[in-house]
């Protein structure tokens, strides 16, 4: 449960300060498929746990408040003072927008945890898709499934 709370904290973008009002994107729709079970979260737009593993997936949107921030600045602010190591960083194009994808190793309560994060900005909104693997780096099948969920989302 601690990992879920940590993950939801990361998704909140609450470490970035801004005076602009914020809101969620009501158009955001996600359907992760049959391998994911919806879980309650009051801090993420969508949160799911995998029926095949201990992985957790959450998706968040935030509109207007951080529209002038770069994706890289948002990423570093998202992680805050957390001790982490970026294992992989790449530029993607999704939804006809520049998007950043990160693979991160961090520790949660002293336990090594892996995050795969996709961040993008579209129409004054910021979207973060986060896959948390509490035991090991995600294999190629898990990553392919994660990216398919991201691509199939409606923004």
Secondary structure, 3 states (H helix, E strand, C coil): CHHHHHHHHHHCCCCCCCCCCCECCCCCECCCCCCEEECCCCCCCEEEEECCCCCEEEEEEEECCCCCCCHHHHHHHHHCCCCEEEEEEEEEEECCEEEEEEEEEEEECCEEEEEEEEEEEECCEEEEEEEEECCCCCCHHHHHHHHHHHHHCEC
